[in-house]
Structure formats: C-alpha cells, structure tokens
Amino acid sequence: MTAEPGLPDTLRDLPAWTPDAIELADLELLLAGVYRPLAGFLGSFDTAMVIGGGRLADGTPWPVPVTLSVPKDLTGHDRVVLQDPEGVPLAVLDVAETWQDPTSQGWRLAGPLEPLRAPAHGPFHRLRRRPDQIEPHEGAVLAVATREPLHRKQLGQLRQVAERLDAGVLVLPLLGGRHDEALVRALLAVRKELPEGSRVIPVPLPERDGDGRRDVLLRAHVAAAYGATHLLAEEEVEGTAIPVAVPEPWAYDADVEVWRPVARIEPDHVQAELTRERLEELLDRGEPIPDWFTPPAVAAELAVARPPKHERGLTVFFTGLSGSGKSTVARGLADALVERGGRTVSLLDGDVVRRLLSAGLTFSRADRDLNIRRIGYVASEITRHGGVAVCAPIAPYAATRAEVRRMVTAAGGFVLVHVATPLEECERRDRKGLYAKARAGLIPEFTGISDPYEEPDDADLVLDTSAMTPDEAVARVLDLLVARGWVRGG
C-alpha cells in the first residue's frame, strides 16, 4: 500500500497506514500541540512507565499510553505516512522504535511526527481550533470537558462555579465517533444559558478503556492546552495539570420548581433526579423528556441521537450450519417485518451475498472471514440509517461474529440468533449435496465436517428447526423483537 498522490516526491514511495479511531484522534491532538510535551507516539519503555506509574520515562506526568498499532508487514520501514480514512495523508512517522505489545502481542511503531496537513474530517470541523488559534482570555477560565449534554442541573452548577471563580467558560465537547453531531448541537443550543463570551470547541477525544481517574487527568491536560485554568469535575483528583473545581450538590426544588444547591432546599422538597437509566427508558419508548430536567432544545437532540427502539436501526444476525434452516427463517422474518410496515428491511442472505458482494472469494478461512466482515459492514450502514438488516450467513467463527457485533452496535441494535439445528438433521436435508461432497473429501474446510463451527455463547435466541416449523421459528424471533421494543406488537 503506497501513499496518496499529492505528496512530495520524496514521500510518494513510502508505505501508508490508516490508524484506528482512537489513534487517529491522538494523531490530530499530537499534531495540534494539545498533547505537548509529546512529539509523537510512545515507545515500549515510555508506555510501560505510563501504565505503571502515570509518568513518562523522564519523569514527566502523563496519564494514558499514546501508541500506534500496525500490521507486522509495516514494521520493517523507517518512515510511514499516516492518513485519514479517506486516504488523505496527514503526517509522516519517523520510526524510532518497533516493538511488540506484551499483552496483545500486537506490533507498535514509535517516533516523532512530521505534519503534512491538518485533519479535515468529522462533524463541526469548522469549530475545531488548535490551541495556538485561541485568543487568550484574561483571567480565569473554567473548562467543562464532556461527552454528555449539559442539563439544567449541570448548567446551574457551571454558572455558580464560574461566578465563584470570576471565570470565563470553555466548553469542550469530547468527540468519540458516535452521535458527535448531536452532542455538539446540544451544547451549542444551551450556549445562551452560559456566561457571555463562553466558547465551544470540539475536541477529538474518544473514550478509552481504563479508570476514571486517568480520564480526568487527560481531560485536565487537554483543557490546560486550550488555556483553561480550572476543570469542572465531580470529584477531586490529585496530579491534574490544572486545579479541579468541584461544584456543590444541586437538586430540583419541587416547591419553587427550580434547580439550586441542596443546602438551600427543604429535605421534603427535593425531587428525585432523573437517572440515566430512566432517561434512556423514556427515549427508547419515544416519551417526552420532562422540561424540569433539561431544556427543550437538548431534549430534541437527545431524541435525534436515540430515537425510539421501534424506529432505530437494527441488525438481526442468524448463524448456523449449512442446512440448519437459517435462510428460510431469515426470509420469513424479513417478509413478516415488511408486512407489518413502517420499516425498511434488507435481507443479506449468505448465498446471495456470495454471488454479488463477495464474488471471487474462496472458502478459505481468511476469505470466509472477509465475507462476514463485508456483510457486517453493509448491515452496520443499513442500521446506521434506521433500516433493518436481516443477515443469514454460516458465520462459524466467534471472533468474526464479535467483530460484526461491535461494528453494528456502534450504529444501532444487534440481535444474534443461533439456529442450532443438529448436524445430523442438516446432513439429512442436504438439498445441495454439499455434505456428501464434504464427506467424500471433495470440499475442503467444510463447516461442521472438516472445519469447526464455534457455537455462540452470546446468542439472544437459540432455535432448533428440527423441532418447529419455519412459521413457528419466525414467530419466536418476532416475539423477542417485540419484547425488547425493536418491533411494535400487533
């Protein structure tokens, strides 16, 4: 793989690589100077020191490892072009170290970066700024770095703390790849309720695996890079780049119908707060969010980001042996959903996909995995746009099914149905004569005979079509979808 045209002649023959979402965000923040003193991706010793003690090898505090994973075939190069998902080159990595992660055994490259051009992808890119593009603010600046909208409680707390510090307000929406546009719109919608001159600057900072303390440390570092002097957070954390400002507890006073500090409310007038679980239930059912909890503009954005489940995109993924009946049940389900109306339904049957989407692939394990990934990608796009994808491949390997689940759940709902018809019954049916050929050695790597089928332990529903009719199997799937709110009853 070579880099895109448009590069200087001296770089055109270099290998190119597209980092994953977190690494791409790290790359953008490295190039923008937000991660100073880091000048590039970390090597093995720095990474071990950060994980073990929260410091770089030279003793500089740093909260999270910033590393770049690559395939093994890229480890033999001195320079690598890093590009965005559209193939636009962003930087050249001068490889100072090639190392293997002791936990995942994956390969990593480390070294300084040579910027080529600023990233230009993602929603609300026009609002993004490098720290050196921000006009300095005289006096204190209170930052709130958030992945969630600001509801009435948080708005009140933010205003109170800003007044106490006599500080300007900097809102940093932390973009993570899902519903980013709704988050930014929701924060822009309440800007008029913030102190005059408040700024909203989106920052690409996906959520990482790890403890909450390190997340606060990273948020504080990012906020400091943008000129903040204080970070609003729920609790004190030692070692932050700037002081943490913890607001006093607030609640809704049902007597005077306002949010205010708990200390100023009579105990029997404190109204229970709307929990995250309750909020999600209301959104899943399409019920209105109460005005006392959040401004209407925020409620509208929440409803866009999380529509009712019966309107949300969904993938129903059938897996099972050849001849198990999964295609028959999948077609029956697709027909039943079309008959009910209100949904766009796409059927991605294994054989049909093989003839079109995956024409030319063999039945080797690598090609079978690629076939399932292609089905997963198409299903995730159907799901992202609010449709229902019904898929019916064999999908024999657990790791590939898990990859599809992750792909789809980033866009909407995912239901796994294991059609667990016994091998003996599948062989008895054998309408295509495939099992007979496999037994005779004419078809190598045939699932269930000469290649394993890894039964799922995470299926939402298990069906055995030797013990029920196709109509009964379809009814079982529909009952599950209705019970979970994906399909309206009736």
C-alpha positions in Angstrom: 0.0 0.0 0.0 1.6 3.3 -1.1 0.7 6.8 0.0 -1.7 9.1 -1.9 -0.7 11.3 -4.8 -0.1 14.9 -3.8 2.8 14.1 -1.5 6.2 15.5 -2.1 8.2 13.3 -4.5 10.4 12.1 -1.7 7.5 10.7 0.2 5.4 9.1 -2.6 7.1 5.7 -2.3 6.6 5.4 1.5 4.1 2.8 2.9 0.9 4.4 4.2 -1.3 3.4 7.1 -4.7 4.5 8.4 -4.8 4.4 12.3 -7.9 3.3 14.2 -10.3 5.9 15.7 -8.5 6.5 19.0 -5.1 6.6 17.3 -6.4 9.0 14.6 -7.7 11.3 17.4 -4.4 11.0 19.2 -2.6 11.9 15.9 -4.8 15.0 15.5 -4.1 16.1 19.1 -0.3 15.4 18.7 -0.2 17.5 15.5 -2.2 20.3 17.1 0.1 20.5 20.1 -2.6 19.5 22.6 -0.5 16.6 23.8 2.7 18.6 24.5 5.3 17.6 25.5 4.6 14.5 23.4 6.0 14.9 19.9 4.8 11.5 18.6 3.7 8.0 19.5 5.3 6.4 22.6 7.8 3.6 22.6 7.8 0.5 24.8 9.6 2.0 27.9 7.6 5.2 28.0 4.4 3.2 27.6 5.3 0.8 30.4 6.1 3.8 32.7 2.8 5.5 31.9 0.8 2.4 32.5 2.7 1.5 35.7 3.1 5.0 37.3 1.5 7.7 35.2 4.8 9.2 34.1 7.0 9.2 31.0 10.5 7.8 31.3 11.9 11.2 32.0 9.5 11.7 35.0 7.0 14.0 33.2 3.5 13.2 34.4 1.3 11.7 31.6 -2.0 9.9 32.1 -2.5 7.5 29.2 -0.4 5.5 26.7 -0.4 7.1 23.3 0.6 4.3 20.9 0.3 3.3 17.3 -0.6 -0.3 16.3 0.3 -1.5 12.8 0.3 -4.8 10.9 3.6 -6.8 11.1 4.4 -6.0 7.4 4.9 -2.3 8.3 7.5 -3.0 11.0 10.4 -3.1 8.6 10.2 0.6 7.5 12.0 3.7 8.7 9.2 6.1 7.7 5.4 5.6 7.3 2.8 8.0 6.0 -0.2 8.2 8.3 -3.5 9.0 6.6 -7.2 9.5 7.4 -9.9 7.0 6.5 -10.4 8.7 3.1 -6.7 8.2 2.3 -5.6 11.8 2.8 -2.0 11.9 4.2 -1.7 13.8 7.5 1.8 13.1 8.8 5.0 11.1 8.3 6.1 9.0 11.3 9.9 8.8 11.6 10.1 5.3 13.2 12.4 5.4 16.2 11.3 2.0 17.6 9.4 -1.0 16.5 8.0 -3.0 19.5 5.5 -5.7 20.3 2.9 -5.2 23.0 3.4 -7.8 25.7 -0.3 -8.0 26.4 -1.9 -8.1 23.0 1.2 -9.3 21.1 0.3 -6.6 18.5 3.0 -4.6 16.8 3.6 -0.9 17.5 5.6 1.9 15.9 7.0 4.8 17.9 8.7 8.1 16.9 8.2 11.8 16.2 5.8 13.1 13.6 6.3 15.4 10.6 3.0 17.1 9.9 1.8 17.2 6.3 -1.7 18.8 6.6 -4.3 19.4 9.2 -7.1 16.8 9.5 -10.3 17.9 7.9 -12.8 15.2 8.8 -15.6 14.8 11.3 -18.7 16.9 12.2 -18.4 20.6 13.1 -14.8 20.7 11.9 -15.2 24.4 11.3 -15.5 24.9 15.1 -12.3 23.0 15.9 -9.2 25.0 16.8 -5.6 24.3 17.7 -4.6 25.9 21.0 -2.4 28.4 19.2 -5.5 29.6 17.3 -7.3 30.5 20.5 -7.3 34.1 21.6 -6.0 34.3 25.2 -8.7 35.1 27.8 -7.7 37.5 30.6 -8.2 36.0 34.0 -9.5 32.5 35.0 -11.1 30.1 32.5 -13.3 27.3 33.7 -13.5 24.3 31.3 -16.1 21.6 31.2 -14.8 18.7 29.0 -17.8 16.5 28.4 -19.2 13.6 26.4 -22.8 14.3 27.6 -25.1 17.3 27.1 -25.5 19.8 29.8 -28.9 19.5 31.5 -30.4 22.1 33.9 -28.5 20.8 36.9 -25.1 20.9 35.2 -25.9 24.4 33.7 -26.7 25.7 37.1 -23.6 24.3 38.7 -21.4 25.6 35.9 -22.7 29.1 36.2 -22.3 29.0 40.0 -18.7 27.8 39.9 -17.8 30.3 37.1 -19.2 33.1 39.1 -17.3 32.0 42.2 -14.0 31.9 40.2 -14.9 35.0 38.2 -14.0 32.9 35.2 -14.9 32.7 31.6 -16.3 29.3 30.4 -14.8 27.0 27.8 -17.0 24.0 26.8 -15.0 21.1 25.2 -17.3 18.5 23.6 -15.3 15.3 23.5 -15.9 13.7 20.2 -15.9 9.9 20.2 -17.3 8.9 16.8 -21.0 8.2 17.7 -23.6 10.9 17.8 -20.9 13.6 17.9 -23.0 15.9 15.9 -25.9 15.6 18.3 -23.6 16.3 21.3 -22.2 19.5 19.7 -25.7 20.7 18.7 -27.0 20.1 22.2 -24.1 22.1 23.7 -24.5 24.9 21.2 -28.2 25.0 22.0 -27.6 26.0 25.6 -24.8 28.5 25.0 -27.2 31.3 25.6 -27.7 30.0 29.2 -23.9 30.2 29.9 -22.0 33.4 30.8 -21.4 35.8 28.0 -18.4 35.0 25.9 -18.5 31.3 26.6 -16.7 29.3 23.8 -17.5 25.8 22.4 -14.5 24.0 20.9 -15.0 20.3 19.9 -12.0 18.1 20.6 -11.5 14.6 19.2 -11.0 12.5 22.4 -12.7 9.1 22.2 -13.4 7.3 25.5 -10.7 4.8 26.4 -10.7 1.6 28.4 -9.3 2.5 31.9 -10.1 4.1 35.2 -12.0 7.3 35.7 -9.0 9.0 37.4 -6.8 8.8 34.3 -9.7 10.1 32.2 -9.9 13.2 34.4 -6.2 13.6 34.2 -6.3 13.6 30.4 -9.3 15.9 30.3 -7.4 18.4 32.5 -4.3 18.2 30.3 -6.4 18.9 27.2 -8.3 21.7 28.9 -5.0 23.3 30.1 -3.7 23.1 26.5 -6.6 25.3 25.4 -6.0 27.9 28.1 -8.2 26.7 30.9 -7.1 27.4 34.5 -9.7 25.1 36.1 -11.6 22.0 35.2 -15.1 21.3 36.3 -15.4 17.7 37.6 -17.4 15.7 40.0 -14.6 14.9 42.4 -11.1 16.0 43.3 -8.2 14.1 41.5 -4.6 14.5 42.5 -2.0 15.4 40.0 -4.1 17.2 37.4 -2.5 19.8 35.1 -4.9 22.4 36.4 -7.0 22.5 39.6 -10.3 20.7 39.6 -13.3 22.7 40.6 -15.9 20.5 42.3 -19.5 22.0 42.4 -21.6 21.7 45.5 -24.5 19.3 45.3 -27.6 20.6 43.4 -31.2 19.2 43.2 -34.6 20.2 41.9 -36.7 22.1 44.4 -40.2 20.8 43.8 -41.7 23.6 46.0 -40.4 26.5 43.9 -39.7 24.4 40.7 -36.1 25.4 40.2 -32.7 23.7 40.4 -30.5 25.0 43.2 -28.0 23.9 45.8 -29.3 21.2 48.1 -28.3 23.2 51.1 -31.0 25.7 50.3 -33.8 23.2 49.8 -36.1 21.8 52.5 -35.4 18.0 52.6 -39.0 17.1 51.8 -39.0 19.4 48.7 -36.0 17.6 47.0 -37.3 15.8 43.9 -35.5 12.7 42.8 -33.2 13.2 39.9 -33.9 11.5 36.5 -31.4 8.7 36.4 -29.5 7.8 33.2 -31.4 4.5 33.1 -34.8 6.3 33.4 -33.8 8.8 30.7 -32.8 6.0 28.3 -36.1 4.2 29.0 -38.1 7.4 28.1 -36.1 7.8 24.9 -36.4 4.1 24.0 -40.2 4.4 24.3 -40.4 7.7 22.5 -41.8 9.5 25.5 -41.1 13.2 26.2 -38.2 14.3 28.4 -39.6 16.5 31.2 -38.8 20.2 30.9 -37.7 20.4 34.5 -34.8 18.1 33.7 -33.4 19.6 30.5 -34.1 22.4 28.1 -36.3 21.5 25.1 -33.5 22.1 22.6 -31.4 19.5 24.4 -34.3 17.1 24.7 -34.8 17.4 20.9 -31.2 16.5 20.3 -31.4 13.5 22.6 -34.4 12.2 20.7 -32.5 12.5 17.4 -29.4 10.7 18.8 -31.5 8.0 20.5 -34.8 7.5 18.6 -37.4 5.1 19.9 -36.3 1.5 19.6 -39.1 0.7 17.2 -37.7 3.4 14.8 -34.0 2.7 15.4 -31.7 0.8 13.1 -31.4 -2.9 13.8 -29.5 -6.0 12.6 -30.8 -9.5 13.1 -27.9 -11.8 12.5 -28.7 -15.5 12.0 -25.8 -18.0 12.3 -25.9 -21.8 12.0 -24.7 -24.7 9.9 -25.4 -25.1 6.2 -28.9 -26.6 6.0 -29.9 -25.5 9.5 -32.8 -23.5 8.2 -31.4 -20.1 8.9 -32.0 -18.7 5.4 -35.7 -19.9 5.5 -36.3 -18.3 8.9 -34.5 -15.1 7.9 -36.6 -14.8 4.7 -39.7 -15.4 6.7 -38.7 -12.7 9.3 -37.9 -10.2 6.5 -41.3 -10.8 4.9 -43.1 -10.5 8.3 -41.4 -7.2 9.0 -42.3 -5.9 5.6 -45.9 -6.9 6.1 -46.1 -5.0 9.4 -44.9 -1.8 7.6 -43.0 1.2 9.0 -39.6 -0.3 8.4 -37.1 -0.6 5.5 -35.9 -4.2 5.5 -32.8 -5.6 3.7 -32.1 -9.3 3.5 -28.4 -10.3 3.3 -28.6 -14.0 2.7 -25.3 -15.9 2.6 -25.7 -17.4 -0.9 -26.9 -14.1 -2.4 -24.1 -12.1 -0.8 -21.6 -14.7 -2.2 -22.7 -14.1 -5.7 -22.7 -10.3 -5.5 -20.9 -8.6 -2.6 -18.3 -11.3 -2.2 -17.9 -12.6 -5.7 -14.5 -14.1 -6.3 -13.8 -15.0 -2.7 -12.8 -18.6 -1.9 -13.9 -20.7 1.0 -10.6 -20.4 2.9 -10.8 -19.2 6.4 -9.4 -15.7 5.5 -12.0 -15.3 2.7 -14.8 -16.6 4.8 -13.9 -14.0 7.5 -13.7 -11.3 4.9 -17.2 -12.3 3.6 -18.7 -12.0 7.1 -16.9 -8.6 7.6 -18.4 -7.3 4.4 -21.9 -8.5 5.5 -21.3 -6.8 8.8 -20.2 -3.5 7.2 -23.3 -3.4 4.9 -25.5 -4.3 7.9 -24.0 -1.6 10.0 -24.6 1.0 7.3 -28.3 -0.1 6.9 -28.6 0.0 10.7 -26.9 3.5 10.9 -29.6 4.8 8.6 -32.5 3.4 10.5 -33.2 0.3 8.5 -33.4 -3.4 9.5 -30.8 -5.7 8.2 -31.6 -9.4 8.3 -28.4 -11.5 7.8 -28.1 -15.3 7.3 -24.5 -16.4 6.8 -23.0 -19.5 8.4 -20.5 -17.2 10.3 -18.7 -20.2 12.0 -16.1 -18.2 14.0 -16.8 -16.5 17.3 -14.2 -13.8 16.8 -15.6 -12.6 13.5 -19.2 -12.6 14.8 -17.9 -10.5 17.7 -16.3 -8.1 15.3 -19.6 -7.8 13.4 -21.4 -7.2 16.7 -19.1 -4.3 17.6 -19.4 -2.8 14.1 -23.2 -2.9 14.2 -23.7 -1.8 17.8 -21.7 1.3 17.1 -24.6 2.2 14.8 -27.7 0.7 16.4 -29.2 -2.6 17.7 -27.9 -6.1 17.2 -29.7 -9.4 17.8 -27.9 -12.7 17.4 -30.0 -15.8 16.6 -28.3 -19.2 16.7 -30.1 -21.7 14.5 -28.8 -24.7 16.4 -30.3 -27.5 14.2 -28.3 -30.7 14.9 -25.6 -31.6 12.3 -27.4 -35.0 11.7 -30.5 -33.1 10.6 -28.6 -30.7 8.4 -26.9 -33.6 6.7 -30.2 -35.4 6.2 -31.7 -32.4 4.5 -28.5 -31.7 2.3 -30.6 -30.3 -0.6 -27.4 -29.1 -2.3 -25.4 -32.3 -1.8 -22.7 -30.3 0.0 -22.3 -32.6 3.0 -22.0 -35.7 0.8 -19.2 -33.9 -1.2 -17.5 -32.8 2.0 -17.7 -36.4 3.4 -16.1 -37.6 0.2 -13.3 -35.1 0.6 -14.4 -33.1 -2.5 -15.0 -29.9 -0.5 -12.1 -28.9 1.8 -12.6 -26.9 5.0 -16.4 -27.5 5.1 -18.0 -26.2 8.3 -19.2 -29.0 10.6 -17.3 -31.7 8.8 -13.6 -30.7 8.1 -13.7 -27.2 9.7 -15.2 -26.3 13.1 -18.3 -24.4 13.9 -17.8 -22.4 17.1 -21.2 -22.3 18.8 -22.1 -18.8 20.1 -22.4 -18.4 23.9 -23.8 -14.9 23.4 -26.9 -15.6 21.3 -30.0 -13.7 22.1 -32.1 -16.6 20.9 -31.5 -20.2 20.1 -33.7 -22.1 17.6 -33.8 -25.7 16.5 -35.7 -26.0 13.3 -35.9 -29.8 13.6 -38.3 -29.2 16.5 -40.5 -26.5 15.0 -41.9 -25.3 11.7 -40.5 -22.3 9.9 -43.5 -20.2 10.8 -43.0 -21.1 14.5 -39.4 -20.1 14.3 -40.2 -16.8 12.7 -42.8 -16.2 15.4 -40.2 -16.9 18.1 -37.9 -14.2 16.6 -40.7 -11.7 16.3 -41.8 -12.3 19.9 -38.2 -11.5 21.0 -38.1 -8.3 18.9 -41.4 -7.2 20.3 -40.5 -8.0 23.9 -37.3 -5.9 23.6 -39.0 -3.0 21.9 -37.4 -3.3 18.5 -40.8 -4.0 16.8 -44.2 -2.8 17.8 -46.6 -5.5 18.9 -49.7 -6.5 16.9 
